[in-house]
Every structure is written in C-alpha cells, then in structure tokens.
C-alpha cells in the first residue's frame, strides 16, 4: 500500500501483514532510543573512570539527555500536529544520528555532554512519535497488545545490547558499542523512508488552540503528574546507579552486571508477552493498579533489604526489571487511551517533555543523595523510599484520571 493512500485518514484499514510491519518499525524506533539511553548505564563505572568524574557529574551526563529531550518535546508541541508525521520523523532520525557520531568522536566531558544533548533532544521526539503513530494507526481495543509489542524493544535492548556492549567495552572501549549502533540507526532510517505512512497533519495551522488551553486543563495536569510519578517510581531513581552500586558495594564484576541486565531484559521480555493481553482483557486501570502495588515489593527488597547472596540479588533485580516493564507498559497504554486524536501529538509531546524532565530531576537528585564513604556507595536505601512514595502517588493519580 502506498503512502499516498494513507494520507487521507490515520484510521485507514490496512492488511494484517502491513500492520505487523508497522509495529515492527515502531518497535525498532523505540529500540534505538532505548538502547541509546540505556547503554550508558552499565558502562557508568568505565565512563567515570575514563573521564575522572564522580556520581554527581555522571548523574548530570545522564540527566542532560532527558532534559534536552524534555525541552525539545515541549518546543515540538507547537508544530507536531500541523506537519506530516513522516517528515518530522525522518528529520529527527537524521539529527539523532549526527549526535551519535559526535558522541563517538568526542574526547572531553564537555563535548560528550553536548553530544548527549543533541541525541537526547531528537531521540525524545522519536519516542513521542512512536506513541503518536501507535494511537493514530491502531484501534484502542488492541492498544494494550500493540503497546506491549513495541515495548519489547526495551527488553531486547537489555537482553542483547547490554551484555554485548559490556563485552565489547571490556575488550576494546566503551565508545565502540555506540559506534556499532550507527549501523542499526541507518537501517531503521531506511525502513522509515520506505514504509512508514505519510500521515498528513491532523489539524491546520490556523486551527491550533493556544498552548495554555492544554496546560491549564485538569485532563492534562493529572496525566502529567501520573507519568512524572511513574518516572520517579524506580526507573530514573534506582536504575541509573544500579550497576555502580552492585559493583562498588557488592563486588560484582562486569560479567555479573551483564548477567543482571540479561536476566532483567529476559524478565521484561516475558512480561511483554502477556501484559498486553491482561490490559485488553481486564482493563487498563485495573491492570495498572495491581501491577503498581506489586512493584513496591522488589523496590523494598533491592534497596532496603541488604542481601549478601548473589543468587538472591539476581532474583530481586530480575523481579525489579520485570515489574518496572509491566508498570511502564500498562501506564503508557492507559495514558495513550485518554488522548484525543486531533491533538494527540501535542498531548503526547508535552506530557513526554514533563516526564523526561521528571526523569532528569530524579537522576540528578539521586546522584546528589549518593556519595562514597570507605569505598562504598551510601544512601542507596533513600532511592528506594523515593520510588515507593512516587508509586503511591501514581496509584492515587490513576484513580483521579478515571474520574
């Protein structure tokens, strides 16, 4: 089916094979964004050693990625619904790749920060477009399954990307895995040029409503709080420093960390295989609430219960990864179902911007709270308390959203 036939309506009916292809491309887009962000997490100790920086500076290096994505997401909200989706996507992908090239070739901390700002800015636009396309092209009755299918890419980033990156970084340099990603990025760009539907702008420029109309609206404010707390609930507080914590305090090796991410990614993959069915079968809110209550357990075990057994720690981290994935998939599906089509781009991009800003705040705050004493990372338990409080707030927000 040619793109020209898709321009008339984002709700056009296409074949099952075409639908599978589109989901695969969207999953690939999510994969390159996820792995670009997640690769830097297990490589933290090597990066800090190579650049001679501490946890606070490392937190800033992670945070600038999400801050730039937040700022660009906010700016893109002014035009994302008034230009063809495909044009914006292709442009974002090209600039994203330029930022990656700059990152690989950088030779100083400042230059690396600037490169991460560029990739973060347009990576955030790509991630937003994935959710926008998902809502535009597919019916809400299959939103859970389709969201789950796309989020499998996050699991694959951990299963395949992390172990391979750690092995390559240990053998050669931490820059090499990022260089290898450029090939994948180029392949995804080619797929988007050839097969992504050229959906026309859902609204005309003169029909755009003022930005304040969206920001000063309870139907927008509560989703923002909802996703911000979802971000604080473990992903942006605990995960960025998990590798550093287990390697410093528990004497884990690079191979151990690689296996942790592999098992965590495998758990996330298994969760993705059935979480979409649960969402569509039992309802988005019910599924989300139950998952959030359960997700508190691995946070407590990981941060507030000191275990010495590596097997137990591996089981707990695997449980943590699995529940984090389940929470994110159910949360994204739940929120996407509330977005109106004609302003879906604006809702998604502004909300993603604030969510990413919350992620940056969580990461920097965690970096400030943590410090090294007697060659050990201190205050890791405080990150767990923050994540638990955020989870409880997120549960409350979900009740308000339903009203």
N, C-alpha and C positions, 0 to 999 in steps of 0.2 A: 504493500500500500504506500503510495507516495505521500510526501509531506503535505502537498497542496490540498489533499482531501481532508487532512486533519485540521486545517486552519479554521474551518467553518465552526467547529464546536469542540471543546475539550472533552465532551462526553460522547464522542463518536464511538461506535461499536467496531472493534477490530477482532481479528481471529485470535484463537487461543495461543497459537504459536507467536503471533505478534505481541500479545500480552506478556508471555513468558520472556520474550526478548527484551521488552521494555523494562520489566522488573530486573532482569539481569544487568542491564545497563545502569539502572538506578542504583543497584547494589554495588556495581563497580565504582560508580561515582562516590558513594558513601565509603567504600573501601579505601580509595586513595586519600580521602580526607581523614578517615580514622587512623590509618597507618602512619600518615604524615605527622599526626599529633602524638600517637601512642609510641612510636619508635623512640622518641626522646626520653621516655620514662624509664625503661630498663637500662638505658645507656647513661643514666644520670651520674653514677659514680665515675665512669670513664670521662665524661664531659667535664665534670667538676675538677677531676684530677688534671686533665689536659689544659683546661683554661685557668686552673688555680683559683676557683671560686668556691663559695660556701653555699649552704642550703638556701639562704635568703636570695643570693644572686641567681641561683638555679631556679628558684621559685619565680623570679622575675622573668627569666628566659622562657619559662612555660607560660607565664601569665600574659606576656606581650602578644602571644599567638592568639589567645582568646579575646584580649582587649581589642586588638586590631580587627578581629572578626566581628566583634560587637559593634564597633564604630562603623565599619563598612556596611554591616547589616542594617544599621539604622539609616545610613545615607541611601542605601539601595531601596529602602521602603518608599522613597519619594517617586521612584520610576519603575519599580519591578512589575507593577500591574499595568503599565502603559507602554511596554515594549514587548515584542515577541520573546517568549521564554527561551527559545533556542539561541537567539542572538546573544542574550545575556550569558547563557551557559557557556558558549564557545569562547567568548571574550574572557570570562572568569577562569576557564581552564588554561588558556594561553598564559595569562599573567601568573597564575598559580605555578606553572612550570618554570617561568622565568625566575620566580622567587626561589624555587628549589635549586635551580642551577647556581644562583647566587649563594645559597646556603652551603652547598657542597664546596664552592671555591673560596669561601670566607676564611680568613686567617686571624681574626681577632674577635673578642667577645662582642664589641660594639657592632661589628659587621654582621655577626651571627644574629644578634638581636634585630637588626634592621631587616635582614632576610626573612626572619620568622614573622616579622610584622607584615611583610608583603604576602607571604604564603597564607598566613592566618586570615588576612583580610579577604582574600578571594576564595580561600577554602571555606570560609563561613558562608559566602554567597552560594557556593556549590552545594553545601549541605542543606541550605534553605531551599534551593531549587529542587532537590531530591524530594523533600516533603511536599513542596508545591505541586510538582508533577504527579506525585502519588495521589494527592487529593483531587487534582484536575482530571486525571485519566481513568481512575478506577472507582467503582461504586463503594459506598460506605459499608455495605453488607459484607464486603471482603477486605475491609480496611485492616483488620487485625492480622489476617494471614499475609497480606501484602507487606505490611509494615514489618512483620516478623521475618519475612523472606529477605527484605532489604537489610535489616539489622544483623543478619547472618554474617554480613561483611565485616562487622566489628569483631565477631568471634574469629573469623578467618584471619584477621589482622593479628590477633593474639596467638592463634594456633600455628600459623605459617610464618608470619612476619617477625614476631619477637624471637623465637628460637634461632631462625636463620640470621637475623640481624646481630644477635649476641655472638653467634659463632663467627660470623664474618668480622665483627668488631674486635673479637678476641684475637683472631688470626691476622687481620690487617689493620683497619682503622674504623672508628665509629662513623666516619663520613661515607664509607663505601655503601652501606645499606641505603642511604638516602640517594646516592648516585644511581643505584640499581632501580629505585622507584621511578626514575625518569622514563625508563622504557615502558613501564606499565601505564604511566600517565599519558604517554604518547598514544598507546593502543586504545585507551579509553577515549581520548580526544577524537580519534579516527572513528570509533563506533558512534559517538555522539553526532559527528558531522553527517554520517551516512544514514543513521536510523532513528535518531530522536525526532519526535514530531514537532513541527514548527507551529506550535500553538500561538495564535495571534493574541494580542493584548486583550485581556478581558474587559478593560474599560478604556475609554478615550481620555486623553489628557485633560480636556475641558470638564470631564465628569468627575475628576478626582475630588474627593472630600478632603477637608483640612485634616492635617495630622492630629490636631488636638481632639477632633471628633473621636478618634480611636483611643488615644491615651486617656482621655477623661471619660472613660466608659467602663462601668463595673464588669461588663462582659469581657473586657480586655485586661483590666487590672488584676482580677483574680487568676486568670490563666498565667499571667506574668509571675505572680507570687508563687503559683503552683509549680511552674517549671524552674524557678530560681531555687526553691527549696529542694526540688528534685535533684538539682545540680549539687547542692551542698550535702546531700544525703549520701556521701561516700565517694562518689566519682571524682570530684575535684578536691576533696579534702584529704582522703586517705591514699588513693591510688597513685598520685604523683610521687609519693615518698615511700611507697611500699617496698620497692627494690632497695633503696638506701637503708631502710630500717632493718630488713631481714639480713642484709649483707653486713651491716655495722653491728647490730645488737645480737644477731643470732648466728653470725659467722657463716652465712650462706655464700656459696660460690656463684660465679656467673652461670654455671651449668644448673645449679639449683634454682636460680631465678628464672632461667629459661624454661625449666620444667614446671615451675609455678604458673607462668603465663600460658604454657601449653595446656596444662590441665584446666586452668581458668577459661581459656578460649574454648576448650572442648566442652566444658560445662555450659558456656554461653551458647555454643552451637546446639547442644541438646535441648536447652531451654527454648531456643528459637524455633525448633522443630514442632513444638506443641503449644507454645504460649499464644500464638495467633489463633489457633483453634479455640482455646479457652476464652479469649477475648470475644470472638464472634459468637460463641455458644452461650456463655454465661453473662455477657455484658461487660463493657469497658470499665465502668466504675467498680463493680463487684470484684472483678479480677484484679484491678489496680490496688484496691484497699487491702485485699487479702495478702497480696504479694508484699506490700509495704510493711504490714505487720510482721510478716515472716522475715523480711530483710533486716530487721533490727537485730536478730539473733547472731548472724555472722559478724556484724559490726562489734557487738559486745565481746564475742569470743576472740576476735582478731586484735582489738585494741585494749580491752580492759581485763582480759584473762591471759596472764603470761604463761605460755606453754613452752616446754623445753624440747618436746618430741617433734622431730621434723615431719613425721608422718601426720601427726595431729595438725600441725601448722599447714601442711599441704592440703589436708581435708578442709580446714577452715577457709583458707584463701580460695579454694575451688568453690566452696559454698558461697563465698562473698562475690566472686565473679558471676556465678550463675544467677544469684538474686539481683545483683546490680543490673544485669542484662534484662531480666524479667521486668524489673521496675521501669527501666527506660523504655522498653518496647511498649508496655501497657500504657505508660504515661504519654508517649508520643501519639499512639493510636487514639487515646482518649481525647487529647487536646486537638488533634487534627480533625476529629469528627465535629468539633464545635465551630470550625472556621467556615465563613460564607465564601462561596466560590469567587464572587466578583471582587472581593478584596482579600483573597486568600494570601497572595504574595505579601501584601503589606502586613497582615496579621502575623504571618509566619516569620518574616524577616525582623520585624520589631521585637517580637517575642524572643526569637533566637538571639538577637543582639543583647537583650537584657539577661537572658540565660547565660550567654557567654561571658558577660560582664560579671555575673554572679560567680561563674567558674573561676575567673581571674582573681576576684576578691578572695574566694575560698582558698585558692592555691597560694597566693601571697600571704594570707593570714596564717595558713598552716606553716609556711616557711618561716615566718616570724616567731611562731609559737615553739617550733622545734629548735633545739640547739644541742651542741655536742659537749658532753661532760664525761671525763675519764674514758674517752674514745667510744662513748655510747650516745645514741640519739635519745634525747629526753623530751617528754611531753607528748609522745605518740598517743597516749590514752586520751588526751584532751581532744584530739581529732575525732575520736570515736564519740565523745559526748556531743560535739557539734553536729556530727552526722545523725545521731539519734534525735536530737532536738529538731533538726531540719526535717527528718522523716515524719515526726509527729505533726509538725506544721503543715507538711504536704498532705497528710491524711485529712486534716481539717479543711484545707483548701479544696480538696476533691469533693467534700460534702457541699461546700458553698457553690462550687461550679455546677453541680447537679441541679441546684435550685434555680 
